[in-house]
Amino acid sequence: CACSFLDTDRALVLLEEYCKKLKKPEEQQLKKAIRKVMGIFKSSLFEALLGSFTKKATRHGTISHPSLAAAVAYDVLGCPKD
């Protein structure tokens, strides 16, 4: 689903913006963890799994949000999902 890839890109933008705000020494561990998540989101394996998951879940009606990556980013950043 093309929309899930666009949502992944949006999630990466949101996570990058959030990382730029993490400047305190005690925030560096969180920043490192977020960068690892970003690396996973950028991987071709994740993109393939996301596409497969989205197709199956949408077909079975088990998810309403088209992107797992965006949902995770929204949760991390405390953003509304809609």
PDB file of N, CA, C and O in Angstrom:
ATOM      1  N   CYS A   1       0.849  -1.184   0.000  1.00  0.00           N
ATOM      2  CA  CYS A   1       0.000   0.000   0.000  1.00  0.00           C
ATOM      3  C   CYS A   1       0.890   1.242   0.000  1.00  0.00           C
ATOM      4  O   CYS A   1       1.714   1.413   0.899  1.00  0.00           O
ATOM      5  N   ALA A   2       0.734   2.086  -0.976  1.00  0.00           N
ATOM      6  CA  ALA A   2       1.576   3.277  -1.092  1.00  0.00           C
ATOM      7  C   ALA A   2       1.397   4.211   0.087  1.00  0.00           C
ATOM      8  O   ALA A   2       2.339   4.890   0.495  1.00  0.00           O
ATOM      9  N   CYS A   3       0.180   4.250   0.641  1.00  0.00           N
ATOM     10  CA  CYS A   3      -0.057   5.169   1.759  1.00  0.00           C
ATOM     11  C   CYS A   3       0.792   4.797   2.967  1.00  0.00           C
ATOM     12  O   CYS A   3       1.215   5.686   3.706  1.00  0.00           O
ATOM     13  N   SER A   4       1.053   3.519   3.193  1.00  0.00           N
ATOM     14  CA  SER A   4       1.865   3.130   4.351  1.00  0.00           C
ATOM     15  C   SER A   4       3.307   3.603   4.195  1.00  0.00           C
ATOM     16  O   SER A   4       3.955   3.949   5.183  1.00  0.00           O
ATOM     17  N   PHE A   5       3.816   3.622   2.953  1.00  0.00           N
ATOM     18  CA  PHE A   5       5.174   4.100   2.737  1.00  0.00           C
ATOM     19  C   PHE A   5       5.260   5.606   2.958  1.00  0.00           C
ATOM     20  O   PHE A   5       6.246   6.101   3.505  1.00  0.00           O
ATOM     21  N   LEU A   6       4.229   6.335   2.535  1.00  0.00           N
ATOM     22  CA  LEU A   6       4.201   7.772   2.774  1.00  0.00           C
ATOM     23  C   LEU A   6       4.106   8.062   4.266  1.00  0.00           C
ATOM     24  O   LEU A   6       4.739   8.996   4.758  1.00  0.00           O
ATOM     25  N   ASP A   7       3.319   7.268   4.991  1.00  0.00           N
ATOM     26  CA  ASP A   7       3.205   7.445   6.434  1.00  0.00           C
ATOM     27  C   ASP A   7       4.518   7.126   7.130  1.00  0.00           C
ATOM     28  O   ASP A   7       4.861   7.760   8.127  1.00  0.00           O
ATOM     29  N   THR A   8       5.254   6.151   6.614  1.00  0.00           N
ATOM     30  CA  THR A   8       6.567   5.835   7.171  1.00  0.00           C
ATOM     31  C   THR A   8       7.501   7.030   6.986  1.00  0.00           C
ATOM     32  O   THR A   8       8.244   7.388   7.899  1.00  0.00           O
ATOM     33  N   ASP A   9       7.463   7.634   5.823  1.00  0.00           N
ATOM     34  CA  ASP A   9       8.288   8.822   5.578  1.00  0.00           C
ATOM     35  C   ASP A   9       7.905   9.944   6.544  1.00  0.00           C
ATOM     36  O   ASP A   9       8.775  10.633   7.076  1.00  0.00           O
ATOM     37  N   ARG A  10       6.616  10.124   6.766  1.00  0.00           N
ATOM     38  CA  ARG A  10       6.140  11.155   7.698  1.00  0.00           C
ATOM     39  C   ARG A  10       6.614  10.831   9.115  1.00  0.00           C
ATOM     40  O   ARG A  10       7.028  11.725   9.853  1.00  0.00           O
ATOM     41  N   ALA A  11       6.555   9.565   9.489  1.00  0.00           N
ATOM     42  CA  ALA A  11       7.022   9.154  10.815  1.00  0.00           C
ATOM     43  C   ALA A  11       8.501   9.471  10.972  1.00  0.00           C
ATOM     44  O   ALA A  11       8.928   9.942  12.027  1.00  0.00           O
ATOM     45  N   LEU A  12       9.279   9.218   9.937  1.00  0.00           N
ATOM     46  CA  LEU A  12      10.710   9.509   9.993  1.00  0.00           C
ATOM     47  C   LEU A  12      10.969  11.005  10.154  1.00  0.00           C
ATOM     48  O   LEU A  12      11.864  11.407  10.897  1.00  0.00           O
ATOM     49  N   VAL A  13      10.193  11.819   9.466  1.00  0.00           N
ATOM     50  CA  VAL A  13      10.332  13.271   9.591  1.00  0.00           C
ATOM     51  C   VAL A  13      10.013  13.702  11.021  1.00  0.00           C
ATOM     52  O   VAL A  13      10.746  14.495  11.612  1.00  0.00           O
ATOM     53  N   LEU A  14       8.916  13.178  11.574  1.00  0.00           N
ATOM     54  CA  LEU A  14       8.530  13.525  12.945  1.00  0.00           C
ATOM     55  C   LEU A  14       9.589  13.089  13.954  1.00  0.00           C
ATOM     56  O   LEU A  14       9.919  13.837  14.874  1.00  0.00           O
ATOM     57  N   LEU A  15      10.115  11.887  13.783  1.00  0.00           N
ATOM     58  CA  LEU A  15      11.143  11.393  14.704  1.00  0.00           C
ATOM     59  C   LEU A  15      12.428  12.215  14.590  1.00  0.00           C
ATOM     60  O   LEU A  15      13.078  12.494  15.598  1.00  0.00           O
ATOM     61  N   GLU A  16      12.792  12.600  13.376  1.00  0.00           N
ATOM     62  CA  GLU A  16      13.992  13.422  13.174  1.00  0.00           C
ATOM     63  C   GLU A  16      13.826  14.781  13.848  1.00  0.00           C
ATOM     64  O   GLU A  16      14.746  15.275  14.500  1.00  0.00           O
ATOM     65  N   GLU A  17      12.649  15.379  13.688  1.00  0.00           N
ATOM     66  CA  GLU A  17      12.379  16.666  14.336  1.00  0.00           C
ATOM     67  C   GLU A  17      12.469  16.529  15.858  1.00  0.00           C
ATOM     68  O   GLU A  17      13.023  17.396  16.534  1.00  0.00           O
ATOM     69  N   TYR A  18      11.930  15.455  16.382  1.00  0.00           N
ATOM     70  CA  TYR A  18      11.973  15.212  17.817  1.00  0.00           C
ATOM     71  C   TYR A  18      13.412  15.034  18.292  1.00  0.00           C
ATOM     72  O   TYR A  18      13.796  15.575  19.329  1.00  0.00           O
ATOM     73  N   CYS A  19      14.206  14.280  17.537  1.00  0.00           N
ATOM     74  CA  CYS A  19      15.608  14.050  17.900  1.00  0.00           C
ATOM     75  C   CYS A  19      16.397  15.355  17.975  1.00  0.00           C
ATOM     76  O   CYS A  19      17.275  15.505  18.824  1.00  0.00           O
ATOM     77  N   LYS A  20      16.088  16.284  17.098  1.00  0.00           N
ATOM     78  CA  LYS A  20      16.790  17.562  17.101  1.00  0.00           C
ATOM     79  C   LYS A  20      16.557  18.341  18.390  1.00  0.00           C
ATOM     80  O   LYS A  20      17.373  19.180  18.770  1.00  0.00           O
ATOM     81  N   LYS A  21      15.445  18.063  19.060  1.00  0.00           N
ATOM     82  CA  LYS A  21      15.116  18.751  20.307  1.00  0.00           C
ATOM     83  C   LYS A  21      15.790  18.118  21.523  1.00  0.00           C
ATOM     84  O   LYS A  21      15.812  18.717  22.598  1.00  0.00           O
ATOM     85  N   LEU A  22      16.335  16.921  21.363  1.00  0.00           N
ATOM     86  CA  LEU A  22      16.965  16.210  22.476  1.00  0.00           C
ATOM     87  C   LEU A  22      18.423  16.627  22.583  1.00  0.00           C
ATOM     88  O   LEU A  22      19.284  16.101  21.878  1.00  0.00           O
ATOM     89  N   LYS A  23      18.689  17.568  23.463  1.00  0.00           N
ATOM     90  CA  LYS A  23      20.039  18.138  23.576  1.00  0.00           C
ATOM     91  C   LYS A  23      20.684  17.880  24.944  1.00  0.00           C
ATOM     92  O   LYS A  23      21.907  17.923  25.069  1.00  0.00           O
ATOM     93  N   LYS A  24      19.878  17.617  25.948  1.00  0.00           N
ATOM     94  CA  LYS A  24      20.407  17.419  27.295  1.00  0.00           C
ATOM     95  C   LYS A  24      21.142  16.086  27.383  1.00  0.00           C
ATOM     96  O   LYS A  24      20.785  15.129  26.697  1.00  0.00           O
ATOM     97  N   PRO A  25      22.168  16.025  28.228  1.00  0.00           N
ATOM     98  CA  PRO A  25      22.915  14.770  28.368  1.00  0.00           C
ATOM     99  C   PRO A  25      22.033  13.579  28.745  1.00  0.00           C
ATOM    100  O   PRO A  25      22.257  12.465  28.270  1.00  0.00           O
ATOM    101  N   GLU A  26      21.042  13.809  29.590  1.00  0.00           N
ATOM    102  CA  GLU A  26      20.180  12.700  30.021  1.00  0.00           C
ATOM    103  C   GLU A  26      19.207  12.251  28.921  1.00  0.00           C
ATOM    104  O   GLU A  26      18.551  11.219  29.065  1.00  0.00           O
ATOM    105  N   GLU A  27      19.110  13.006  27.840  1.00  0.00           N
ATOM    106  CA  GLU A  27      18.235  12.647  26.732  1.00  0.00           C
ATOM    107  C   GLU A  27      18.964  11.890  25.624  1.00  0.00           C
ATOM    108  O   GLU A  27      18.334  11.433  24.670  1.00  0.00           O
ATOM    109  N   GLN A  28      20.267  11.755  25.741  1.00  0.00           N
ATOM    110  CA  GLN A  28      21.049  11.151  24.664  1.00  0.00           C
ATOM    111  C   GLN A  28      20.765   9.661  24.484  1.00  0.00           C
ATOM    112  O   GLN A  28      20.841   9.150  23.367  1.00  0.00           O
ATOM    113  N   GLN A  29      20.440   8.964  25.563  1.00  0.00           N
ATOM    114  CA  GLN A  29      20.100   7.545  25.438  1.00  0.00           C
ATOM    115  C   GLN A  29      18.792   7.392  24.657  1.00  0.00           C
ATOM    116  O   GLN A  29      18.678   6.510  23.806  1.00  0.00           O
ATOM    117  N   LEU A  30      17.815   8.242  24.941  1.00  0.00           N
ATOM    118  CA  LEU A  30      16.561   8.234  24.196  1.00  0.00           C
ATOM    119  C   LEU A  30      16.813   8.571  22.730  1.00  0.00           C
ATOM    120  O   LEU A  30      16.251   7.935  21.839  1.00  0.00           O
ATOM    121  N   LYS A  31      17.644   9.558  22.482  1.00  0.00           N
ATOM    122  CA  LYS A  31      17.968   9.966  21.111  1.00  0.00           C
ATOM    123  C   LYS A  31      18.599   8.797  20.347  1.00  0.00           C
ATOM    124  O   LYS A  31      18.269   8.561  19.185  1.00  0.00           O
ATOM    125  N   LYS A  32      19.486   8.085  20.991  1.00  0.00           N
ATOM    126  CA  LYS A  32      20.136   6.933  20.370  1.00  0.00           C
ATOM    127  C   LYS A  32      19.107   5.844  20.043  1.00  0.00           C
ATOM    128  O   LYS A  32      19.158   5.242  18.970  1.00  0.00           O
ATOM    129  N   ALA A  33      18.183   5.596  20.963  1.00  0.00           N
ATOM    130  CA  ALA A  33      17.152   4.581  20.743  1.00  0.00           C
ATOM    131  C   ALA A  33      16.231   4.981  19.583  1.00  0.00           C
ATOM    132  O   ALA A  33      15.856   4.141  18.765  1.00  0.00           O
ATOM    133  N   ILE A  34      15.875   6.252  19.519  1.00  0.00           N
ATOM    134  CA  ILE A  34      15.007   6.729  18.437  1.00  0.00           C
ATOM    135  C   ILE A  34      15.728   6.602  17.098  1.00  0.00           C
ATOM    136  O   ILE A  34      15.112   6.239  16.096  1.00  0.00           O
ATOM    137  N   ARG A  35      17.007   6.893  17.074  1.00  0.00           N
ATOM    138  CA  ARG A  35      17.778   6.760  15.826  1.00  0.00           C
ATOM    139  C   ARG A  35      17.832   5.296  15.372  1.00  0.00           C
ATOM    140  O   ARG A  35      17.822   5.020  14.172  1.00  0.00           O
ATOM    141  N   LYS A  36      17.887   4.359  16.325  1.00  0.00           N
ATOM    142  CA  LYS A  36      17.849   2.935  15.968  1.00  0.00           C
ATOM    143  C   LYS A  36      16.503   2.590  15.335  1.00  0.00           C
ATOM    144  O   LYS A  36      16.446   1.879  14.332  1.00  0.00           O
ATOM    145  N   VAL A  37      15.428   3.096  15.923  1.00  0.00           N
ATOM    146  CA  VAL A  37      14.093   2.865  15.365  1.00  0.00           C
ATOM    147  C   VAL A  37      14.005   3.450  13.963  1.00  0.00           C
ATOM    148  O   VAL A  37      13.436   2.832  13.063  1.00  0.00           O
ATOM    149  N   MET A  38      14.563   4.632  13.779  1.00  0.00           N
ATOM    150  CA  MET A  38      14.558   5.264  12.459  1.00  0.00           C
ATOM    151  C   MET A  38      15.304   4.398  11.443  1.00  0.00           C
ATOM    152  O   MET A  38      14.877   4.270  10.296  1.00  0.00           O
ATOM    153  N   GLY A  39      16.406   3.815  11.866  1.00  0.00           N
ATOM    154  CA  GLY A  39      17.163   2.928  10.984  1.00  0.00           C
ATOM    155  C   GLY A  39      16.343   1.715  10.577  1.00  0.00           C
ATOM    156  O   GLY A  39      16.411   1.258   9.436  1.00  0.00           O
ATOM    157  N   ILE A  40      15.569   1.201  11.521  1.00  0.00           N
ATOM    158  CA  ILE A  40      14.697   0.067  11.220  1.00  0.00           C
ATOM    159  C   ILE A  40      13.622   0.487  10.222  1.00  0.00           C
ATOM    160  O   ILE A  40      13.348  -0.234   9.263  1.00  0.00           O
ATOM    161  N   PHE A  41      13.012   1.658  10.446  1.00  0.00           N
ATOM    162  CA  PHE A  41      11.972   2.148   9.540  1.00  0.00           C
ATOM    163  C   PHE A  41      12.507   2.321   8.125  1.00  0.00           C
ATOM    164  O   PHE A  41      11.760   2.165   7.159  1.00  0.00           O
ATOM    165  N   LYS A  42      13.789   2.640   7.991  1.00  0.00           N
ATOM    166  CA  LYS A  42      14.393   2.877   6.674  1.00  0.00           C
ATOM    167  C   LYS A  42      14.808   1.577   5.979  1.00  0.00           C
ATOM    168  O   LYS A  42      15.128   1.596   4.791  1.00  0.00           O
ATOM    169  N   SER A  43      14.808   0.470   6.683  1.00  0.00           N
ATOM    170  CA  SER A  43      15.287  -0.781   6.100  1.00  0.00           C
ATOM    171  C   SER A  43      14.290  -1.359   5.101  1.00  0.00           C
ATOM    172  O   SER A  43      13.078  -1.201   5.249  1.00  0.00           O
ATOM    173  N   SER A  44      14.814  -2.022   4.094  1.00  0.00           N
ATOM    174  CA  SER A  44      13.952  -2.634   3.085  1.00  0.00           C
ATOM    175  C   SER A  44      13.144  -3.783   3.684  1.00  0.00           C
ATOM    176  O   SER A  44      12.019  -4.039   3.254  1.00  0.00           O
ATOM    177  N   LEU A  45      13.705  -4.474   4.669  1.00  0.00           N
ATOM    178  CA  LEU A  45      12.967  -5.554   5.331  1.00  0.00           C
ATOM    179  C   LEU A  45      11.738  -4.998   6.038  1.00  0.00           C
ATOM    180  O   LEU A  45      10.653  -5.569   5.929  1.00  0.00           O
ATOM    181  N   PHE A  46      11.893  -3.887   6.764  1.00  0.00           N
ATOM    182  CA  PHE A  46      10.758  -3.281   7.445  1.00  0.00           C
ATOM    183  C   PHE A  46       9.694  -2.863   6.441  1.00  0.00           C
ATOM    184  O   PHE A  46       8.506  -3.105   6.658  1.00  0.00           O
ATOM    185  N   GLU A  47      10.109  -2.235   5.343  1.00  0.00           N
ATOM    186  CA  GLU A  47       9.154  -1.799   4.327  1.00  0.00           C
ATOM    187  C   GLU A  47       8.374  -2.987   3.770  1.00  0.00           C
ATOM    188  O   GLU A  47       7.164  -2.899   3.561  1.00  0.00           O
ATOM    189  N   ALA A  48       9.069  -4.097   3.531  1.00  0.00           N
ATOM    190  CA  ALA A  48       8.391  -5.289   3.009  1.00  0.00           C
ATOM    191  C   ALA A  48       7.418  -5.858   4.038  1.00  0.00           C
ATOM    192  O   ALA A  48       6.293  -6.224   3.698  1.00  0.00           O
ATOM    193  N   LEU A  49       7.851  -5.932   5.289  1.00  0.00           N
ATOM    194  CA  LEU A  49       6.970  -6.441   6.346  1.00  0.00           C
ATOM    195  C   LEU A  49       5.782  -5.523   6.562  1.00  0.00           C
ATOM    196  O   LEU A  49       4.661  -5.992   6.762  1.00  0.00           O
ATOM    197  N   LEU A  50       6.013  -4.232   6.523  1.00  0.00           N
ATOM    198  CA  LEU A  50       4.938  -3.263   6.704  1.00  0.00           C
ATOM    199  C   LEU A  50       3.900  -3.402   5.597  1.00  0.00           C
ATOM    200  O   LEU A  50       2.698  -3.394   5.863  1.00  0.00           O
ATOM    201  N   GLY A  51       4.359  -3.529   4.371  1.00  0.00           N
ATOM    202  CA  GLY A  51       3.434  -3.702   3.257  1.00  0.00           C
ATOM    203  C   GLY A  51       2.604  -4.960   3.401  1.00  0.00           C
ATOM    204  O   GLY A  51       1.398  -4.943   3.158  1.00  0.00           O
ATOM    205  N   SER A  52       3.239  -6.045   3.793  1.00  0.00           N
ATOM    206  CA  SER A  52       2.536  -7.313   3.981  1.00  0.00           C
ATOM    207  C   SER A  52       1.547  -7.225   5.140  1.00  0.00           C
ATOM    208  O   SER A  52       0.403  -7.662   5.017  1.00  0.00           O
ATOM    209  N   PHE A  53       1.985  -6.664   6.257  1.00  0.00           N
ATOM    210  CA  PHE A  53       1.136  -6.510   7.435  1.00  0.00           C
ATOM    211  C   PHE A  53      -0.077  -5.637   7.122  1.00  0.00           C
ATOM    212  O   PHE A  53      -1.202  -5.974   7.488  1.00  0.00           O
ATOM    213  N   THR A  54       0.155  -4.525   6.449  1.00  0.00           N
ATOM    214  CA  THR A  54      -0.918  -3.585   6.130  1.00  0.00           C
ATOM    215  C   THR A  54      -1.962  -4.239   5.239  1.00  0.00           C
ATOM    216  O   THR A  54      -3.161  -4.081   5.468  1.00  0.00           O
ATOM    217  N   LYS A  55      -1.516  -4.975   4.221  1.00  0.00           N
ATOM    218  CA  LYS A  55      -2.454  -5.648   3.318  1.00  0.00           C
ATOM    219  C   LYS A  55      -3.303  -6.662   4.075  1.00  0.00           C
ATOM    220  O   LYS A  55      -4.525  -6.687   3.925  1.00  0.00           O
ATOM    221  N   LYS A  56      -2.655  -7.504   4.893  1.00  0.00           N
ATOM    222  CA  LYS A  56      -3.384  -8.539   5.631  1.00  0.00           C
ATOM    223  C   LYS A  56      -4.331  -7.935   6.656  1.00  0.00           C
ATOM    224  O   LYS A  56      -5.490  -8.338   6.747  1.00  0.00           O
ATOM    225  N   ALA A  57      -3.845  -6.972   7.426  1.00  0.00           N
ATOM    226  CA  ALA A  57      -4.654  -6.388   8.480  1.00  0.00           C
ATOM    227  C   ALA A  57      -5.828  -5.602   7.907  1.00  0.00           C
ATOM    228  O   ALA A  57      -6.928  -5.640   8.458  1.00  0.00           O
ATOM    229  N   THR A  58      -5.605  -4.897   6.812  1.00  0.00           N
ATOM    230  CA  THR A  58      -6.688  -4.144   6.181  1.00  0.00           C
ATOM    231  C   THR A  58      -7.734  -5.099   5.627  1.00  0.00           C
ATOM    232  O   THR A  58      -8.934  -4.854   5.749  1.00  0.00           O
ATOM    233  N   ARG A  59      -7.283  -6.174   5.026  1.00  0.00           N
ATOM    234  CA  ARG A  59      -8.191  -7.173   4.457  1.00  0.00           C
ATOM    235  C   ARG A  59      -9.064  -7.797   5.543  1.00  0.00           C
ATOM    236  O   ARG A  59     -10.243  -8.071   5.316  1.00  0.00           O
ATOM    237  N   HIS A  60      -8.485  -8.019   6.722  1.00  0.00           N
ATOM    238  CA  HIS A  60      -9.219  -8.636   7.826  1.00  0.00           C
ATOM    239  C   HIS A  60      -9.915  -7.615   8.720  1.00  0.00           C
ATOM    240  O   HIS A  60     -10.614  -7.987   9.663  1.00  0.00           O
ATOM    241  N   GLY A  61      -9.729  -6.343   8.428  1.00  0.00           N
ATOM    242  CA  GLY A  61     -10.386  -5.295   9.201  1.00  0.00           C
ATOM    243  C   GLY A  61      -9.850  -5.136  10.613  1.00  0.00           C
ATOM    244  O   GLY A  61     -10.568  -4.673  11.499  1.00  0.00           O
ATOM    245  N   THR A  62      -8.592  -5.516  10.835  1.00  0.00           N
ATOM    246  CA  THR A  62      -8.037  -5.450  12.187  1.00  0.00           C
ATOM    247  C   THR A  62      -7.322  -4.147  12.490  1.00  0.00           C
ATOM    248  O   THR A  62      -6.989  -3.886  13.646  1.00  0.00           O
ATOM    249  N   ILE A  63      -7.076  -3.322  11.482  1.00  0.00           N
ATOM    250  CA  ILE A  63      -6.481  -2.010  11.732  1.00  0.00           C
ATOM    251  C   ILE A  63      -7.240  -0.958  10.950  1.00  0.00           C
ATOM    252  O   ILE A  63      -7.784  -1.223   9.878  1.00  0.00           O
ATOM    253  N   SER A  64      -7.263   0.223  11.503  1.00  0.00           N
ATOM    254  CA  SER A  64      -7.885   1.315  10.778  1.00  0.00           C
ATOM    255  C   SER A  64      -6.839   2.318  10.327  1.00  0.00           C
ATOM    256  O   SER A  64      -7.086   3.086   9.398  1.00  0.00           O
ATOM    257  N   HIS A  65      -5.667   2.328  10.969  1.00  0.00           N
ATOM    258  CA  HIS A  65      -4.598   3.251  10.599  1.00  0.00           C
ATOM    259  C   HIS A  65      -3.697   2.562   9.582  1.00  0.00           C
ATOM    260  O   HIS A  65      -3.279   1.428   9.815  1.00  0.00           O
ATOM    261  N   PRO A  66      -3.384   3.207   8.467  1.00  0.00           N
ATOM    262  CA  PRO A  66      -2.640   2.559   7.392  1.00  0.00           C
ATOM    263  C   PRO A  66      -1.164   2.322   7.669  1.00  0.00           C
ATOM    264  O   PRO A  66      -0.518   1.621   6.889  1.00  0.00           O
ATOM    265  N   SER A  67      -0.597   2.870   8.740  1.00  0.00           N
ATOM    266  CA  SER A  67       0.841   2.714   8.929  1.00  0.00           C
ATOM    267  C   SER A  67       1.216   2.456  10.369  1.00  0.00           C
ATOM    268  O   SER A  67       0.941   3.263  11.257  1.00  0.00           O
ATOM    269  N   LEU A  68       1.841   1.331  10.583  1.00  0.00           N
ATOM    270  CA  LEU A  68       2.370   0.998  11.895  1.00  0.00           C
ATOM    271  C   LEU A  68       3.467   1.981  12.279  1.00  0.00           C
ATOM    272  O   LEU A  68       3.551   2.400  13.434  1.00  0.00           O
ATOM    273  N   ALA A  69       4.305   2.348  11.320  1.00  0.00           N
ATOM    274  CA  ALA A  69       5.408   3.274  11.602  1.00  0.00           C
ATOM    275  C   ALA A  69       4.892   4.622  12.086  1.00  0.00           C
ATOM    276  O   ALA A  69       5.401   5.165  13.067  1.00  0.00           O
ATOM    277  N   ALA A  70       3.901   5.157  11.416  1.00  0.00           N
ATOM    278  CA  ALA A  70       3.350   6.448  11.832  1.00  0.00           C
ATOM    279  C   ALA A  70       2.699   6.342  13.198  1.00  0.00           C
ATOM    280  O   ALA A  70       2.821   7.255  14.014  1.00  0.00           O
ATOM    281  N   ALA A  71       2.006   5.233  13.458  1.00  0.00           N
ATOM    282  CA  ALA A  71       1.372   5.049  14.763  1.00  0.00           C
ATOM    283  C   ALA A  71       2.413   5.032  15.874  1.00  0.00           C
ATOM    284  O   ALA A  71       2.199   5.620  16.935  1.00  0.00           O
ATOM    285  N   VAL A  72       3.535   4.366  15.640  1.00  0.00           N
ATOM    286  CA  VAL A  72       4.609   4.329  16.634  1.00  0.00           C
ATOM    287  C   VAL A  72       5.182   5.725  16.844  1.00  0.00           C
ATOM    288  O   VAL A  72       5.391   6.145  17.983  1.00  0.00           O
ATOM    289  N   ALA A  73       5.435   6.439  15.768  1.00  0.00           N
ATOM    290  CA  ALA A  73       5.985   7.797  15.882  1.00  0.00           C
ATOM    291  C   ALA A  73       5.022   8.700  16.632  1.00  0.00           C
ATOM    292  O   ALA A  73       5.446   9.476  17.489  1.00  0.00           O
ATOM    293  N   TYR A  74       3.735   8.613  16.326  1.00  0.00           N
ATOM    294  CA  TYR A  74       2.748   9.438  17.018  1.00  0.00           C
ATOM    295  C   TYR A  74       2.733   9.117  18.508  1.00  0.00           C
ATOM    296  O   TYR A  74       2.636  10.020  19.339  1.00  0.00           O
ATOM    297  N   ASP A  75       2.829   7.825  18.849  1.00  0.00           N
ATOM    298  CA  ASP A  75       2.849   7.422  20.251  1.00  0.00           C
ATOM    299  C   ASP A  75       4.091   7.961  20.966  1.00  0.00           C
ATOM    300  O   ASP A  75       3.998   8.456  22.090  1.00  0.00           O
ATOM    301  N   VAL A  76       5.241   7.865  20.319  1.00  0.00           N
ATOM    302  CA  VAL A  76       6.490   8.345  20.905  1.00  0.00           C
ATOM    303  C   VAL A  76       6.429   9.854  21.128  1.00  0.00           C
ATOM    304  O   VAL A  76       6.882  10.354  22.157  1.00  0.00           O
ATOM    305  N   LEU A  77       5.869  10.571  20.162  1.00  0.00           N
ATOM    306  CA  LEU A  77       5.848  12.016  20.212  1.00  0.00           C
ATOM    307  C   LEU A  77       4.625  12.575  20.929  1.00  0.00           C
ATOM    308  O   LEU A  77       4.545  13.779  21.174  1.00  0.00           O
ATOM    309  N   GLY A  78       3.675  11.710  21.266  1.00  0.00           N
ATOM    310  CA  GLY A  78       2.469  12.170  21.938  1.00  0.00           C
ATOM    311  C   GLY A  78       1.553  12.964  21.033  1.00  0.00           C
ATOM    312  O   GLY A  78       0.821  13.837  21.500  1.00  0.00           O
ATOM    313  N   CYS A  79       1.585  12.673  19.739  1.00  0.00           N
ATOM    314  CA  CYS A  79       0.752  13.372  18.763  1.00  0.00           C
ATOM    315  C   CYS A  79      -0.584  12.660  18.603  1.00  0.00           C
ATOM    316  O   CYS A  79      -0.672  11.449  18.800  1.00  0.00           O
ATOM    317  N   PRO A  80      -1.610  13.400  18.250  1.00  0.00           N
ATOM    318  CA  PRO A  80      -2.897  12.751  17.941  1.00  0.00           C
ATOM    319  C   PRO A  80      -2.766  11.921  16.678  1.00  0.00           C
ATOM    320  O   PRO A  80      -2.011  12.286  15.777  1.00  0.00           O
ATOM    321  N   LYS A  81      -3.477  10.825  16.595  1.00  0.00           N
ATOM    322  CA  LYS A  81      -3.381   9.914  15.445  1.00  0.00           C
ATOM    323  C   LYS A  81      -4.220  10.379  14.273  1.00  0.00           C
ATOM    324  O   LYS A  81      -3.981   9.928  13.153  1.00  0.00           O
ATOM    325  N   ASP A  82      -5.184  11.253  14.471  1.00  0.00           N
ATOM    326  CA  ASP A  82      -6.049  11.715  13.371  1.00  0.00           C
ATOM    327  C   ASP A  82      -5.749  13.131  12.995  1.00  0.00           C
ATOM    328  O   ASP A  82      -6.382  13.677  12.091  1.00  0.00           O
TER     329      ASP A  82
END
